[in-house]
Amino acid sequence: VHVKAIDRISYAVFCLKKKAEVVNEYQQSAKDTGSPEVQVSLMTQRIKYLTEHFKAHHKDRHSRRGLQALVNKRRKLLTYLKGKSHDRYSKLIKSLGLRDSY
């Protein structure tokens, strides 16, 4: 087995564990995986990872396009949540450390 393959597998397992932690923290009920809070928190985690990725790989334009799409998707979900329930919105952005710019 190649060393890089082991690194990718261990990273994938780490991502699954991290995703489960995030879902458990922000879910509204026991089987909730699709609420705006869960989706935004997962997107924020992925955005933070990609931001770190670009510090080392500044010429990776294809992933940067994906990052922009992810940021736009998160913005739309936050706008939806703000219109639906301002209390949940403000609690979420405070816990994620985001600015109230939506």
Backbone bond lengths (Angstrom), bond angles and torsions (degrees), N, CA, C in turn:
res aa  C-N    CA-C-N  psi(-1)  N-CA   C-N-CA  omega(-1)  CA-C   N-CA-C  phi
1 V - - - 1.453 - - 1.525 108.62 -
2 H 1.285 114.85 134.38 1.461 121.55 -178.14 1.526 110.36 -74.42
3 V 1.332 116.93 144.68 1.464 121.72 -176.89 1.533 110.97 -62.42
4 K 1.335 116.50 -41.91 1.467 119.07 -179.96 1.522 111.39 -64.66
5 A 1.324 116.84 -33.98 1.467 120.29 178.01 1.520 110.37 -64.67
6 I 1.318 117.02 -39.62 1.473 120.80 177.79 1.520 109.95 -65.42
7 D 1.337 117.19 -40.40 1.460 120.63 177.87 1.523 111.20 -61.72
8 R 1.339 116.46 -41.99 1.468 119.65 179.65 1.518 111.03 -66.25
9 I 1.335 116.94 -39.06 1.459 120.40 179.96 1.524 110.20 -67.11
10 S 1.323 116.97 -44.72 1.466 119.15 179.76 1.524 110.69 -65.64
11 Y 1.351 117.74 -34.57 1.452 120.57 176.39 1.522 110.68 -66.69
12 A 1.325 117.09 -39.43 1.465 120.81 179.26 1.528 110.58 -64.14
13 V 1.321 116.82 -41.58 1.470 120.29 177.47 1.524 109.82 -64.88
14 F 1.332 116.85 -40.21 1.459 120.91 177.25 1.523 110.88 -61.35
15 C 1.337 116.75 -42.43 1.467 120.72 179.63 1.525 111.24 -63.43
16 L 1.315 117.17 -40.59 1.466 120.31 178.56 1.521 111.18 -63.77
17 K 1.325 116.85 -42.08 1.465 120.19 178.62 1.525 110.84 -65.67
18 K 1.326 116.53 -42.70 1.463 121.35 179.65 1.535 110.13 -64.28
19 K 1.320 116.73 -40.46 1.460 121.06 179.19 1.523 110.22 -63.53
20 A 1.337 116.93 -42.70 1.465 120.64 178.83 1.524 110.83 -63.09
21 E 1.333 117.47 -38.46 1.464 120.61 177.81 1.524 111.16 -63.65
22 V 1.327 116.03 -44.35 1.465 120.62 -179.58 1.520 110.25 -64.24
23 V 1.321 117.66 -43.93 1.467 121.26 179.88 1.530 109.61 -62.26
24 N 1.323 117.66 -44.21 1.467 120.72 179.52 1.519 112.19 -62.70
25 E 1.329 116.77 -33.90 1.460 119.94 -178.42 1.528 112.74 -72.98
26 Y 1.324 117.67 -36.76 1.464 120.49 -171.83 1.521 114.75 -107.26
27 Q 1.333 119.42 -2.16 1.452 120.02 -177.17 1.527 111.28 -71.37
28 Q 1.335 115.49 147.90 1.456 122.33 -178.22 1.527 111.49 -84.51
29 S 1.340 116.71 -33.32 1.459 122.12 178.45 1.525 108.25 -138.53
30 A 1.319 116.86 -179.40 1.467 121.39 -173.11 1.526 113.15 -63.51
31 K 1.325 118.16 -34.62 1.462 120.40 -176.65 1.526 112.84 -107.88
32 D 1.310 116.91 16.55 1.456 122.00 -176.43 1.531 110.54 -79.67
33 T 1.322 116.12 117.70 1.462 120.42 174.29 1.528 111.63 -129.20
34 G 1.324 117.26 -2.38 1.453 119.39 -173.98 1.509 115.51 -121.91
35 S 1.319 118.12 6.80 1.462 119.26 179.41 1.530 109.24 -67.07
36 P 1.324 117.47 156.53 1.462 119.69 -179.53 1.534 112.88 -56.91
37 E 1.319 116.93 -35.00 1.470 119.93 179.96 1.526 110.99 -62.40
38 V 1.326 116.33 -45.23 1.465 120.78 179.98 1.523 109.97 -65.72
39 Q 1.320 116.96 -45.83 1.461 120.37 -178.58 1.527 111.81 -62.20
40 V 1.328 116.63 -45.02 1.468 120.39 -179.31 1.523 110.56 -65.30
41 S 1.324 117.66 -40.29 1.462 119.71 -179.24 1.529 111.07 -66.52
42 L 1.338 117.78 -38.65 1.467 120.38 176.50 1.524 111.31 -66.66
43 M 1.329 116.31 -40.24 1.463 119.76 177.52 1.520 110.97 -64.21
44 T 1.318 116.92 -40.06 1.462 120.96 179.37 1.518 110.69 -63.40
45 Q 1.317 116.90 -40.79 1.461 121.16 176.89 1.531 110.29 -60.72
46 R 1.318 116.78 -45.17 1.472 121.51 -179.86 1.529 110.68 -66.75
47 I 1.331 118.00 -38.40 1.466 121.79 178.81 1.522 110.24 -64.09
48 K 1.321 116.91 -41.32 1.465 120.01 178.18 1.523 111.01 -63.53
49 Y 1.335 116.71 -40.68 1.465 120.38 178.21 1.523 110.64 -63.01
50 L 1.331 117.04 -45.78 1.459 120.09 -178.79 1.525 111.84 -66.28
51 T 1.319 117.28 -34.27 1.458 120.69 177.15 1.521 110.40 -61.73
52 E 1.325 116.52 -43.10 1.464 120.33 176.07 1.526 110.93 -65.65
53 H 1.316 117.38 -37.70 1.459 122.46 178.98 1.528 110.61 -59.72
54 F 1.332 117.23 -40.16 1.456 120.95 -177.15 1.515 113.15 -73.40
55 K 1.319 118.09 -17.29 1.460 119.83 175.34 1.531 110.25 -67.25
56 A 1.327 116.22 -32.29 1.461 120.50 179.07 1.526 112.60 -94.96
57 H 1.334 117.18 -27.79 1.468 122.06 -175.40 1.522 110.10 -124.67
58 H 1.323 115.60 69.24 1.458 119.83 -173.15 1.529 113.77 -70.17
59 K 1.322 118.82 -14.32 1.465 120.69 179.38 1.527 113.64 -95.65
60 D 1.294 118.07 5.99 1.470 122.74 -177.96 1.532 109.27 -79.03
61 R 1.313 116.20 83.26 1.467 121.69 -175.51 1.530 112.23 -73.64
62 H 1.313 117.68 -32.21 1.462 120.02 -177.89 1.525 110.94 -66.26
63 S 1.304 116.90 -43.02 1.462 119.68 178.37 1.526 111.01 -70.25
64 R 1.319 116.58 -31.12 1.470 120.06 178.57 1.529 110.45 -63.54
65 R 1.323 116.50 -36.76 1.468 120.34 176.94 1.529 109.94 -64.43
66 G 1.325 116.66 -40.60 1.456 120.61 176.02 1.513 111.81 -63.31
67 L 1.334 116.38 -38.09 1.470 120.74 177.64 1.524 110.51 -63.10
68 Q 1.316 117.03 -43.75 1.464 120.38 179.10 1.526 111.26 -61.85
69 A 1.320 116.88 -40.53 1.465 120.78 178.00 1.524 110.33 -64.61
70 L 1.330 116.79 -39.88 1.457 121.32 179.66 1.529 111.47 -65.66
71 V 1.322 116.82 -41.53 1.465 121.58 178.21 1.522 110.17 -63.38
72 N 1.335 116.82 -41.89 1.470 120.53 179.23 1.528 111.53 -65.80
73 K 1.326 116.35 -39.49 1.464 120.40 178.63 1.529 110.46 -64.47
74 R 1.336 115.76 -41.51 1.466 120.13 178.26 1.528 110.63 -64.71
75 R 1.328 116.57 -40.84 1.462 120.72 178.85 1.522 110.93 -60.10
76 K 1.340 116.71 -43.03 1.464 120.47 179.30 1.528 111.56 -64.24
77 L 1.333 116.77 -41.33 1.462 119.94 178.84 1.528 111.20 -65.68
78 L 1.334 116.72 -39.32 1.458 119.70 178.52 1.526 111.29 -66.80
79 T 1.319 116.94 -37.78 1.465 120.35 176.62 1.528 110.29 -63.82
80 Y 1.324 116.45 -41.99 1.466 121.08 177.30 1.522 110.36 -61.48
81 L 1.324 116.91 -46.98 1.454 120.94 -177.85 1.527 111.32 -65.15
82 K 1.329 116.77 -37.68 1.468 120.35 179.01 1.525 110.74 -63.21
83 G 1.320 117.18 -38.79 1.463 120.79 178.32 1.518 112.26 -72.97
84 K 1.318 116.61 -32.67 1.466 121.66 -176.98 1.528 111.61 -78.26
85 S 1.333 116.55 -48.91 1.461 120.90 -177.60 1.524 108.95 -152.31
86 H 1.320 115.91 102.65 1.465 120.41 -176.94 1.527 111.63 -65.16
87 D 1.326 117.73 -31.53 1.467 120.61 178.93 1.525 111.39 -64.45
88 R 1.319 116.31 -47.26 1.472 120.49 178.78 1.526 110.31 -63.49
89 Y 1.327 116.76 -38.97 1.462 122.30 179.06 1.527 110.97 -61.46
90 S 1.315 116.65 -50.66 1.460 119.55 -176.93 1.534 111.60 -67.00
91 K 1.323 116.69 -36.08 1.463 120.21 176.38 1.529 110.94 -63.99
92 L 1.338 116.26 -40.98 1.465 121.21 -178.72 1.520 111.77 -67.17
93 I 1.321 118.44 -48.44 1.462 119.15 -177.23 1.525 111.09 -67.47
94 K 1.316 116.27 -30.72 1.464 118.99 176.94 1.529 110.31 -67.60
95 S 1.333 117.13 -43.39 1.471 119.79 -178.25 1.531 112.10 -71.10
96 L 1.338 117.36 -28.56 1.469 120.64 179.05 1.516 113.24 -89.27
97 G 1.322 116.67 -12.51 1.455 120.14 -179.50 1.521 113.24 76.74
98 L 1.332 117.26 32.81 1.456 121.93 179.98 1.525 109.74 -97.74
99 R 1.331 116.31 159.07 1.462 120.39 176.25 1.520 110.05 -85.06
100 D 1.323 115.32 153.61 1.465 120.57 178.31 1.532 107.99 -87.60
101 S 1.335 115.69 75.46 1.462 119.65 -178.31 1.510 112.46 -116.30
102 Y 1.320 117.17 12.43 1.458 120.32 -178.95 1.491 108.51 -109.41
